[in-house]
Amino acid sequence: MTRWLQLVVFGLVAELARAQCPNNYFYVAPLQSCVSFNTGGSTSLFADAEAACQKAGGHLASIHNVFENSLVASYAQARITTKKFFIGLSRKTQQTQDWGWTDASIYDYRAWSNGTTPAGNGLCAVVDVTTQQWEDVDCTQEYDYACSVKFGCPDGWQLFNYTNTCYYKGNGGNFQDSQKYCQGVRNGNLASIHSIEEQNFISSLVWSRCGTGPHGQKLGETLLGGIYNKGQGVQWTDGTPEDFTYGWCEHTGAHGSTVVMAAHQRGSGCGACHDSSWFISNEPPTNNGHNYEAFVCKTDPYGH
């Protein structure tokens, strides 16, 4: 690949990522993160600043080398209204040097103004945008702050650019355990479906040959995040509206039953539902004795 083409590809990736950052965040390619500085003119305590970052799926920024330190400080200097800003570094007591990052990353770089350890008794850290050095401060003092949200899907998940969402195929489990697993990854949910493009992507993710799986169901029969309510349609676990349905195979199941996608081919012994049509399982989400052959989660492409 030529240098020119590499730059074009890099630019396209950066533009895509920028479009997928949370509101008021911008993508910083060298950090592979979406970054934001509080620019409303109001400063915050350390705990409040961290809470604001977590609300967007991230943490106060962590810094791990001199390049990152210079980059973040330079961005801050152009954006914040004061000279110093919180980063995600703190310690528990004045008597220790157990500094740690709020994002749980390794404390492997130091830029203290006094050398390898801070000069004062503060429990939190700020960066001076002029010197690009760190200072320890009282956590209850107010400063500007930098948030960082790592961009990308969790390991084992796949990004679908059309929906700007990460998806995961899980193998087996009842409804409640499957939903609990999804919620444990960036507050995800069992998948809701809102377009033919999303339908086709999920179908390709879970598609299977015809056969019987280890849980006694047809291979490819995949649990979605829908509960069927007679007269009201499908209620999705993520709270999104029912604005799309696809090829109902069986639409007369019991009220309060789960919704399943039959993501397998048609043929002898494959059952009445196939080709990724939906059907109502006649199993309530509270039936922990009923295990599905697969389930699909969805979550954001940025977060903890």
C-alpha positions as CSV (number, residue, x, y, z in Angstrom):
1,M,0.0,0.0,0.0
2,T,1.4,3.4,-1.0
3,R,2.0,6.1,1.6
4,W,-0.7,8.2,0.0
5,L,-3.2,5.4,0.2
6,Q,-2.3,4.7,3.8
7,L,-3.0,8.3,4.6
8,V,-6.4,8.1,2.8
9,V,-7.4,5.0,4.7
10,F,-6.2,6.4,8.0
11,G,-8.3,9.5,7.4
12,L,-11.4,7.6,6.5
13,V,-11.1,5.5,9.6
14,A,-10.6,8.6,11.7
15,E,-13.6,10.3,10.2
16,L,-15.7,7.2,10.8
17,A,-14.6,7.0,14.4
18,R,-15.3,10.7,14.9
19,A,-18.8,10.3,13.7
20,Q,-19.3,7.5,16.2
21,C,-18.0,9.3,19.3
22,P,-20.5,10.4,22.0
23,N,-22.0,13.8,21.7
24,N,-19.5,16.6,22.4
25,Y,-16.5,14.2,22.0
26,F,-14.0,14.2,19.2
27,Y,-11.8,11.3,18.0
28,V,-8.0,11.4,18.7
29,A,-6.5,8.8,16.4
30,P,-3.2,8.3,18.2
31,L,-5.0,7.6,21.5
32,Q,-7.7,5.5,19.8
33,S,-10.1,7.3,22.0
34,C,-12.9,9.8,21.9
35,V,-11.9,12.8,24.0
36,S,-13.9,15.7,25.6
37,F,-13.0,18.7,27.7
38,N,-15.6,20.6,29.8
39,T,-16.0,23.8,27.8
40,G,-19.0,25.3,29.5
41,G,-17.0,27.6,31.7
42,S,-17.8,25.7,34.9
43,T,-15.2,23.7,36.8
44,S,-15.8,20.5,38.9
45,L,-14.6,18.5,41.8
46,F,-12.6,15.4,41.0
47,A,-15.5,13.0,41.9
48,D,-18.0,15.0,39.9
49,A,-15.7,15.2,36.9
50,E,-15.2,11.4,36.9
51,A,-19.0,10.9,37.2
52,A,-19.5,13.1,34.2
53,C,-17.0,11.1,32.2
54,Q,-18.6,7.8,33.3
55,K,-22.0,9.0,32.1
56,A,-20.6,9.1,28.6
57,G,-19.1,5.6,29.0
58,G,-15.5,6.6,29.9
59,H,-13.3,8.0,32.6
60,L,-11.1,10.9,33.3
61,A,-8.2,10.7,30.9
62,S,-5.2,8.4,31.7
63,I,-1.8,9.2,30.3
64,H,0.9,6.6,29.6
65,N,3.8,8.2,27.8
66,V,5.3,11.6,27.0
67,F,3.6,11.8,23.6
68,E,0.1,11.2,25.1
69,N,0.9,13.8,27.8
70,S,1.9,16.4,25.3
71,L,-1.0,15.7,23.0
72,V,-3.7,15.9,25.7
73,A,-2.2,19.0,27.2
74,S,-2.1,20.7,23.8
75,Y,-5.7,19.9,23.1
76,A,-6.7,21.2,26.5
77,Q,-4.8,24.4,26.1
78,A,-6.9,25.2,23.1
79,R,-10.2,24.3,24.8
80,I,-10.4,24.9,28.5
81,T,-10.8,28.2,30.2
82,T,-8.3,27.7,33.0
83,K,-4.7,26.7,33.2
84,K,-5.0,23.3,34.8
85,F,-7.3,20.3,34.4
86,F,-8.0,17.0,36.2
87,I,-6.8,13.7,34.8
88,G,-7.9,10.4,36.2
89,L,-5.1,9.9,38.7
90,S,-5.6,9.8,42.4
91,R,-4.4,8.1,45.6
92,K,-6.0,7.1,48.8
93,T,-3.9,8.7,51.5
94,Q,-1.1,11.3,51.8
95,Q,1.2,8.7,53.4
96,T,1.3,6.5,50.3
97,Q,2.3,6.7,46.7
98,D,-0.4,4.3,45.6
99,W,-1.4,6.4,42.6
100,G,-3.9,4.8,40.3
101,W,-6.0,5.6,37.2
102,T,-9.8,5.7,37.4
103,D,-9.9,3.5,34.2
104,A,-7.8,0.8,36.0
105,S,-5.0,1.1,33.5
106,I,-1.4,0.7,34.6
107,Y,0.4,3.6,36.3
108,D,3.4,3.4,34.1
109,Y,4.3,7.0,33.3
110,R,4.9,10.0,35.5
111,A,5.2,13.7,34.7
112,W,5.2,15.2,38.1
113,S,6.7,18.7,38.3
114,N,8.9,17.6,41.2
115,G,10.2,14.5,39.4
116,T,9.1,10.9,40.1
117,T,6.8,11.8,43.1
118,P,4.5,14.7,43.8
119,A,5.7,17.6,45.9
120,G,2.6,18.1,48.0
121,N,-0.1,16.3,49.9
122,G,-2.9,16.3,47.4
123,L,-4.7,13.1,46.6
124,C,-5.7,14.0,43.0
125,A,-3.7,15.1,39.9
126,V,-4.0,18.0,37.4
127,V,-2.0,18.9,34.3
128,D,-0.6,22.4,33.9
129,V,-1.2,23.2,30.2
130,T,1.7,25.6,30.1
131,T,4.4,23.3,31.5
132,Q,2.6,20.0,30.6
133,Q,3.6,18.8,34.1
134,W,1.5,17.2,36.7
135,E,0.7,18.6,40.2
136,D,-1.0,17.0,43.1
137,V,-4.1,18.9,44.4
138,D,-6.9,18.7,46.8
139,C,-9.7,16.6,45.2
140,T,-12.3,19.0,46.6
141,Q,-10.8,21.9,44.6
142,E,-12.6,22.6,41.3
143,Y,-10.8,22.4,38.0
144,D,-11.5,21.8,34.3
145,Y,-11.2,18.2,33.3
146,A,-10.5,15.8,30.4
147,C,-12.6,12.8,29.6
148,S,-11.6,9.8,27.5
149,V,-13.8,7.1,26.0
150,K,-12.0,4.2,24.4
151,F,-13.4,3.6,20.9
152,G,-14.0,0.1,19.6
153,C,-15.9,-3.1,20.4
154,P,-15.1,-5.3,23.4
155,D,-13.1,-8.5,22.5
156,G,-15.2,-11.0,20.7
157,W,-17.8,-8.4,19.6
158,Q,-18.4,-7.2,16.0
159,L,-19.0,-3.6,15.0
160,F,-21.8,-2.9,12.4
161,N,-21.1,0.5,11.0
162,Y,-24.7,1.0,9.7
163,T,-26.0,1.1,13.3
164,N,-22.8,2.2,15.0
165,T,-23.3,-0.7,17.4
166,C,-21.3,-3.7,18.7
167,Y,-22.9,-7.2,18.6
168,Y,-22.1,-10.5,20.3
169,K,-23.3,-14.0,19.6
170,G,-23.6,-16.1,22.8
171,N,-24.1,-19.8,22.8
172,G,-27.0,-21.1,24.9
173,G,-28.6,-19.9,28.1
174,N,-32.0,-18.9,29.4
175,F,-33.5,-15.4,28.9
176,Q,-32.5,-14.0,32.3
177,D,-28.9,-15.2,32.2
178,S,-28.5,-14.1,28.6
179,Q,-29.8,-10.6,29.4
180,K,-27.6,-10.4,32.5
181,Y,-24.6,-11.2,30.4
182,C,-25.4,-8.5,27.9
183,Q,-26.0,-5.9,30.6
184,G,-22.6,-6.8,32.1
185,V,-20.8,-5.5,29.0
186,R,-21.2,-1.7,28.8
187,N,-24.8,-1.9,29.9
188,G,-25.8,-3.7,26.8
189,N,-29.0,-5.6,26.1
190,L,-30.3,-8.5,24.2
191,A,-30.6,-7.3,20.6
192,S,-33.5,-5.2,19.3
193,I,-33.9,-4.9,15.6
194,H,-34.9,-1.7,13.8
195,S,-34.1,-2.1,10.1
196,I,-33.6,-4.7,7.3
197,E,-29.9,-3.9,7.4
198,E,-29.7,-4.7,11.1
199,Q,-31.8,-7.8,10.6
200,N,-29.5,-9.1,7.9
201,F,-26.4,-8.4,9.9
202,I,-27.6,-10.3,13.0
203,S,-28.8,-13.1,10.7
204,S,-25.3,-13.4,9.2
205,L,-23.8,-13.4,12.7
206,V,-25.8,-16.3,14.0
207,W,-26.6,-18.3,10.8
208,S,-26.4,-22.0,11.1
209,R,-27.0,-25.2,9.2
210,C,-30.2,-27.2,10.0
211,G,-30.0,-29.5,12.9
212,T,-30.7,-29.9,16.6
213,G,-28.4,-28.2,19.1
214,P,-27.2,-29.3,22.6
215,H,-30.2,-27.6,24.3
216,G,-32.7,-29.5,22.2
217,Q,-33.7,-26.6,20.0
218,K,-33.0,-26.0,16.3
219,L,-29.5,-24.8,15.5
220,G,-29.6,-21.1,14.6
221,E,-32.7,-20.4,16.8
222,T,-31.5,-17.2,18.4
223,L,-33.0,-15.3,21.3
224,L,-33.6,-11.7,20.7
225,G,-34.4,-9.0,23.3
226,G,-38.2,-8.9,22.5
227,I,-41.2,-9.8,24.6
228,Y,-44.4,-10.3,22.7
229,N,-47.5,-8.6,24.2
230,K,-50.8,-9.3,22.5
231,G,-52.3,-6.1,21.2
232,Q,-49.1,-4.2,21.8
233,G,-46.6,-5.9,19.7
234,V,-43.0,-6.4,20.7
235,Q,-41.5,-4.8,23.8
236,W,-37.7,-4.6,23.5
237,T,-35.5,-4.9,26.7
238,D,-33.5,-1.9,25.7
239,G,-36.6,0.3,25.7
240,T,-36.5,1.2,22.0
241,P,-39.8,1.3,20.1
242,E,-41.1,-1.4,17.8
243,D,-40.5,0.2,14.5
244,F,-39.6,-2.9,12.4
245,T,-40.7,-6.5,12.1
246,Y,-39.5,-9.2,9.8
247,G,-41.2,-12.2,8.4
248,W,-43.2,-13.5,11.3
249,C,-43.3,-17.3,11.1
250,E,-45.5,-17.8,14.1
251,H,-47.3,-14.7,15.4
252,T,-49.9,-16.3,17.6
253,G,-47.9,-17.3,20.7
254,A,-48.8,-16.7,24.3
255,H,-48.8,-13.2,25.8
256,G,-45.5,-12.4,27.5
257,S,-43.4,-14.9,25.4
258,T,-39.9,-14.3,24.1
259,V,-39.1,-13.5,20.5
260,V,-36.7,-15.8,18.6
261,M,-35.0,-15.6,15.2
262,A,-34.9,-18.9,13.2
263,A,-31.5,-18.2,11.6
264,H,-31.1,-21.4,9.7
265,Q,-31.8,-22.9,6.2
266,R,-35.1,-24.5,5.3
267,G,-35.3,-28.2,4.6
268,S,-36.5,-31.5,5.9
269,G,-36.4,-31.6,9.6
270,C,-35.6,-27.9,9.9
271,G,-38.9,-27.0,11.4
272,A,-41.6,-24.7,10.2
273,C,-39.6,-21.5,10.8
274,H,-36.4,-20.8,8.8
275,D,-34.6,-18.2,6.8
276,S,-34.2,-15.8,9.8
277,S,-37.9,-15.3,10.3
278,W,-39.1,-14.5,13.8
279,F,-41.4,-16.5,15.9
280,I,-42.9,-16.4,19.4
281,S,-41.4,-19.0,21.6
282,N,-44.4,-19.6,23.9
283,E,-41.8,-19.4,26.7
284,P,-41.9,-16.5,29.3
285,P,-38.6,-14.7,30.1
286,T,-39.0,-16.0,33.7
287,N,-38.7,-19.7,32.6
288,N,-35.1,-20.4,33.7
289,G,-35.4,-24.0,32.7
290,H,-35.7,-23.2,29.0
291,N,-32.3,-22.7,27.3
292,Y,-32.0,-21.2,23.8
293,E,-29.3,-22.3,21.4
294,A,-27.9,-18.8,20.9
295,F,-28.5,-15.2,21.9
296,V,-27.4,-11.9,20.6
297,C,-26.3,-8.8,22.6
298,K,-25.8,-5.3,21.4
299,T,-23.9,-2.4,23.0
300,D,-22.1,0.9,22.2
301,P,-18.7,0.9,20.5
302,Y,-17.2,3.1,23.3
303,G,-17.2,2.6,27.0
304,H,-15.2,1.2,30.0
